Amino acid sequence: MNTETAVPPWEAEADTRAIRLTIPAKAEYIALGRLALTGLSRFRPLGEETLADLKLALTEACSNSVRHAYGQAEGAVEILYELHEDRLAIEVVDDGEGFGEARPTGTDDDLVEGGLGIAIIKAIADEFELGPKNGGRGSRLRFVKLLPEPGR
């Protein structure tokens, strides 16, 4: 698994649009992440179904951080969007408790209430990474959706 973070917006390729959004780790702020995604789709039309799928995957990724990262403490969730001509990469990072001892994905624990989020993201995405945030503390979830050529 590649644990490198996405390219900072100021170092992105010329044909790449990169946006970094930091929201409080509270459910009511997840909508801001979806709005940013919708705004980004104005630069590269994604198609109605693809945009809806990406909003769902983003919501699940952010909800995971909101629910599990900080317990009752305050915290933040950082969302990085990288829109390339042929793909959209979204990374959701928090500084919370992280995963501790990593457990294999696909275990029965994934099927508990609210545990289908990762499976949903994997079904939507063409690439998926989940692990500790660089530097150790926290978690990092990154997914990539390959985009059809414009006009298709």
C-alpha positions as CSV (number, residue, x, y, z in Angstrom):
1,M,0.0,0.0,0.0
2,N,1.3,3.4,-0.9
3,T,1.2,5.7,2.2
4,E,2.3,8.9,0.5
5,T,-0.1,11.7,0.8
6,A,-1.5,13.4,-2.3
7,V,0.5,16.2,-3.9
8,P,-0.1,19.6,-2.2
9,P,-2.2,21.9,-4.3
10,W,0.6,24.3,-4.9
11,E,2.8,21.5,-6.4
12,A,0.1,19.9,-8.6
13,E,0.5,19.3,-12.3
14,A,-0.6,22.1,-14.6
15,D,-3.7,20.2,-15.7
16,T,-4.7,19.2,-12.1
17,R,-7.1,21.0,-9.9
18,A,-6.4,20.4,-6.2
19,I,-8.5,21.6,-3.3
20,R,-7.9,21.1,0.4
21,L,-10.8,21.5,2.8
22,T,-10.6,21.1,6.6
23,I,-13.9,20.7,8.4
24,P,-14.8,20.1,12.1
25,A,-15.3,16.4,12.8
26,K,-19.0,16.8,13.2
27,A,-21.7,15.2,11.0
28,E,-23.3,18.5,10.0
29,Y,-20.1,19.6,8.2
30,I,-19.9,16.7,5.9
31,A,-22.3,18.5,3.5
32,L,-19.5,21.0,2.9
33,G,-17.3,18.3,1.5
34,R,-20.1,17.3,-0.9
35,L,-20.6,20.9,-2.0
36,A,-16.9,21.2,-2.7
37,L,-17.1,18.1,-4.8
38,T,-20.0,19.5,-6.8
39,G,-18.2,22.7,-7.4
40,L,-15.1,20.8,-8.6
41,S,-17.3,19.0,-11.1
42,R,-17.9,22.3,-12.9
43,F,-14.2,22.2,-14.0
44,R,-14.6,18.6,-15.4
45,P,-18.1,17.3,-15.9
46,L,-18.4,14.0,-14.1
47,G,-21.9,12.9,-15.1
48,E,-24.8,12.8,-12.8
49,E,-24.4,9.1,-11.7
50,T,-20.7,9.4,-11.2
51,L,-21.1,12.5,-9.1
52,A,-23.8,10.9,-7.0
53,D,-21.5,7.8,-6.5
54,L,-18.6,10.0,-5.5
55,K,-20.7,12.0,-3.1
56,L,-21.8,8.8,-1.4
57,A,-18.2,7.5,-1.2
58,L,-17.0,10.9,0.2
59,T,-19.9,10.9,2.8
60,E,-19.0,7.4,3.9
61,A,-15.3,8.3,4.2
62,C,-15.9,11.5,6.2
63,S,-18.6,9.7,8.4
64,N,-16.0,7.1,9.3
65,S,-13.6,9.8,10.6
66,V,-16.4,11.7,12.3
67,R,-17.7,8.6,14.1
68,H,-14.4,6.9,15.0
69,A,-11.5,9.4,15.1
70,Y,-11.9,11.5,18.2
71,G,-14.5,9.9,20.4
72,Q,-16.2,12.8,22.3
73,A,-13.2,15.2,21.8
74,E,-13.0,18.0,19.2
75,G,-11.1,17.3,16.0
76,A,-10.9,18.1,12.3
77,V,-11.2,16.1,9.1
78,E,-9.1,17.1,6.1
79,I,-10.4,16.4,2.6
80,L,-8.0,16.7,-0.4
81,Y,-9.5,16.6,-3.9
82,E,-7.2,16.1,-6.9
83,L,-9.0,16.4,-10.2
84,H,-7.0,15.3,-13.2
85,E,-8.2,14.9,-16.8
86,D,-8.6,11.2,-16.4
87,R,-9.3,10.6,-12.7
88,L,-10.4,12.1,-9.4
89,A,-8.6,11.3,-6.2
90,I,-10.1,12.0,-2.9
91,E,-8.2,11.7,0.4
92,V,-9.8,12.0,3.8
93,V,-7.4,12.3,6.8
94,D,-7.9,12.8,10.5
95,D,-5.6,13.1,13.5
96,G,-7.7,10.8,15.7
97,E,-7.1,7.5,17.3
98,G,-6.2,5.7,14.1
99,F,-6.6,2.0,13.6
100,G,-4.2,0.6,16.3
101,E,-3.4,-2.9,15.3
102,A,-4.6,-3.2,11.7
103,R,-7.2,-5.9,11.1
104,P,-7.7,-7.5,7.8
105,T,-10.4,-5.9,5.7
106,G,-13.4,-8.1,4.8
107,T,-13.8,-9.5,8.3
108,D,-17.2,-10.0,9.9
109,D,-16.7,-6.8,11.8
110,D,-17.2,-4.9,8.6
111,L,-20.8,-6.0,8.6
112,V,-21.8,-4.5,11.9
113,E,-24.1,-1.5,11.9
114,G,-22.5,1.4,10.0
115,G,-19.7,-1.0,8.8
116,L,-20.6,-1.1,5.2
117,G,-19.1,2.3,4.4
118,I,-15.7,0.9,3.4
119,A,-17.4,-1.8,1.2
120,I,-19.4,1.0,-0.5
121,I,-16.3,3.1,-1.2
122,K,-14.5,0.0,-2.6
123,A,-17.4,-0.7,-4.9
124,I,-17.4,2.8,-6.3
125,A,-13.7,3.5,-6.5
126,D,-11.2,2.1,-9.0
127,E,-8.4,2.4,-6.4
128,F,-8.6,2.3,-2.6
129,E,-6.2,2.8,0.2
130,L,-6.8,2.8,4.0
131,G,-4.2,3.0,6.7
132,P,-2.5,5.2,9.2
133,K,-1.8,8.9,8.4
134,N,1.8,9.7,7.6
135,G,3.5,10.5,10.8
136,G,1.6,7.7,12.7
137,R,-1.3,9.2,14.5
138,G,-4.7,9.3,12.8
139,S,-6.0,7.7,9.7
140,R,-5.9,8.2,5.9
141,L,-8.5,6.9,3.4
142,R,-7.8,7.6,-0.3
143,F,-9.8,6.5,-3.2
144,V,-9.6,7.2,-7.0
145,K,-12.3,7.2,-9.6
146,L,-11.2,6.9,-13.2
147,L,-13.1,9.3,-15.4
148,P,-14.3,8.6,-19.0
149,E,-13.1,10.9,-21.7
150,P,-15.1,14.2,-21.7
151,G,-18.2,13.9,-23.9
152,R,-18.6,10.2,-23.4
